[in-house]
Amino acid sequence: MTSTTLSSATLLQRNPDMVAANLDGDLVMMNEKLGRYYGISGVGARAWELLETPASVDDLVSTICQEYDIDNNTCHQDISRFAQDLIKVNLIEPVSK
């Protein structure tokens, strides 16, 4: 998936093959099928928590802007880039209709 195919309103969900654990505020994830490990900290870990239920980039930005001292434009750019990165490594995926 390229950045041009993900809209701000596209619902995203966690890859169901991922197993995640919170270790002292850092999120550690593993894809059991592929045997790959990933780590996320800070706001990224919060975004992962918010994806417990399907959410769009706009949904994530709205919540994170309320919880953190960040302006909307910067947050939107960062969350969009973060979502693209997670999609590239199959940690999250668009909700199929």
C-alpha contacts under 8 A as a table, 3 or more apart, distances in Angstrom:
res1	aa1	res2	aa2	distance
1	M	5	T	6.44
1	M	6	L	7.60
1	M	87	I	7.47
1	M	88	K	7.32
2	T	5	T	5.56
2	T	6	L	7.10
2	T	84	Q	7.76
3	S	6	L	5.61
3	S	84	Q	6.60
4	T	7	S	7.44
6	L	10	T	6.38
7	S	10	T	5.30
7	S	57	V	7.93
8	S	56	S	6.22
8	S	57	V	4.97
8	S	58	D	5.44
8	S	80	S	7.62
9	A	56	S	5.15
9	A	57	V	6.37
9	A	58	D	6.11
10	T	55	A	7.91
10	T	56	S	5.30
10	T	57	V	7.22
10	T	94	P	6.68
10	T	95	V	7.76
11	L	54	P	5.79
11	L	55	A	5.03
11	L	56	S	4.38
11	L	57	V	7.65
11	L	94	P	5.77
11	L	95	V	5.56
12	L	51	L	7.27
12	L	54	P	5.27
12	L	55	A	5.36
12	L	56	S	5.66
12	L	57	V	7.82
12	L	92	I	6.59
12	L	93	E	5.55
12	L	94	P	4.39
12	L	95	V	5.43
13	Q	51	L	5.84
13	Q	52	E	7.38
13	Q	53	T	6.70
13	Q	54	P	4.65
13	Q	55	A	6.78
13	Q	92	I	5.48
13	Q	93	E	5.52
13	Q	94	P	6.14
13	Q	95	V	5.99
14	R	18	M	7.53
14	R	48	W	7.85
14	R	51	L	6.24
14	R	52	E	6.99
14	R	54	P	7.67
14	R	91	L	6.16
14	R	92	I	4.32
14	R	93	E	6.36
15	N	18	M	5.73
15	N	90	N	6.68
15	N	91	L	5.27
15	N	92	I	4.86
15	N	93	E	6.23
16	P	19	V	7.98
17	D	31	N	5.80
17	D	32	E	6.71
17	D	33	K	7.15
18	M	29	M	6.38
18	M	30	M	5.56
18	M	31	N	4.70
18	M	32	E	6.91
18	M	91	L	6.90
19	V	29	M	5.49
19	V	30	M	5.25
19	V	31	N	6.39
19	V	32	E	7.37
20	A	27	L	6.74
20	A	28	V	5.64
20	A	29	M	4.20
20	A	30	M	6.44
21	A	27	L	5.80
21	A	28	V	5.43
21	A	29	M	6.44
22	N	25	G	5.97
22	N	26	D	5.64
22	N	27	L	4.60
22	N	28	V	6.32
23	L	26	D	5.19
23	L	27	L	6.12
23	L	28	V	7.01
25	G	41	S	6.81
25	G	42	G	7.51
25	G	45	A	7.90
26	D	39	G	7.01
26	D	40	I	5.95
26	D	41	S	4.57
26	D	42	G	7.14
26	D	45	A	6.74
27	L	39	G	5.55
27	L	40	I	5.01
27	L	41	S	5.95
27	L	45	A	5.82
28	V	37	Y	7.16
28	V	38	Y	5.78
28	V	39	G	4.51
28	V	40	I	6.52
29	M	37	Y	5.60
29	M	38	Y	5.04
29	M	39	G	6.17
30	M	35	G	6.73
30	M	36	R	5.55
30	M	37	Y	4.41
30	M	38	Y	6.25
31	N	34	L	5.49
31	N	35	G	5.53
31	N	36	R	5.34
31	N	37	Y	6.59
32	E	35	G	4.99
32	E	36	R	7.14
40	I	44	G	5.85
40	I	45	A	5.47
41	S	44	G	5.65
41	S	45	A	5.04
42	G	45	A	5.52
42	G	46	R	6.83
43	V	46	R	4.98
43	V	47	A	6.21
43	V	64	I	7.80
44	G	47	A	4.99
44	G	48	W	6.27
44	G	82	F	7.59
45	A	48	W	5.06
45	A	49	E	6.35
46	R	49	E	4.98
46	R	50	L	6.30
47	A	50	L	5.04
47	A	51	L	6.42
47	A	60	L	6.48
47	A	64	I	7.70
48	W	51	L	5.10
48	W	52	E	7.03
49	E	52	E	5.53
50	L	53	T	6.75
50	L	55	A	7.35
50	L	60	L	6.99
51	L	54	P	5.52
51	L	55	A	5.92
54	P	95	V	7.26
55	A	58	D	8.00
55	A	59	D	5.77
55	A	60	L	6.73
56	S	59	D	5.00
56	S	60	L	6.33
57	V	60	L	5.09
57	V	61	V	6.08
57	V	76	H	7.42
57	V	79	I	6.58
57	V	80	S	6.34
57	V	83	A	7.55
58	D	61	V	5.09
58	D	62	S	6.12
58	D	76	H	7.46
59	D	62	S	5.22
59	D	63	T	6.41
60	L	63	T	5.36
60	L	64	I	6.02
60	L	79	I	7.44
61	V	64	I	5.17
61	V	65	C	5.87
61	V	72	N	7.08
61	V	75	C	6.07
61	V	76	H	5.77
61	V	79	I	6.80
62	S	65	C	5.40
62	S	66	Q	6.44
62	S	72	N	7.92
63	T	66	Q	5.20
63	T	67	E	6.34
64	I	67	E	5.03
64	I	68	Y	5.78
64	I	75	C	7.69
65	C	68	Y	5.38
65	C	69	D	6.62
65	C	70	I	5.77
65	C	71	D	6.71
65	C	72	N	6.36
65	C	75	C	6.97
66	Q	69	D	7.67
70	I	74	T	6.98
70	I	75	C	6.33
71	D	74	T	5.65
71	D	75	C	6.14
72	N	75	C	5.11
72	N	76	H	5.96
73	N	76	H	5.11
73	N	77	Q	6.27
74	T	77	Q	5.23
74	T	78	D	6.15
75	C	78	D	5.10
75	C	79	I	5.93
76	H	79	I	5.25
76	H	80	S	5.92
77	Q	80	S	5.23
77	Q	81	R	6.18
78	D	81	R	5.20
78	D	82	F	6.03
79	I	82	F	4.86
79	I	83	A	5.97
80	S	83	A	5.16
80	S	84	Q	6.22
81	R	84	Q	5.10
81	R	85	D	6.18
82	F	85	D	5.10
82	F	86	L	6.24
83	A	86	L	5.10
83	A	87	I	6.11
83	A	92	I	7.57
84	Q	87	I	5.08
84	Q	88	K	6.21
85	D	88	K	5.16
85	D	89	V	6.66
86	L	89	V	5.39
86	L	90	N	6.08
86	L	91	L	5.07
86	L	92	I	5.67
87	I	90	N	4.87
87	I	91	L	5.92
87	I	92	I	5.15
87	I	93	E	5.71
88	K	91	L	7.82
90	N	93	E	6.65
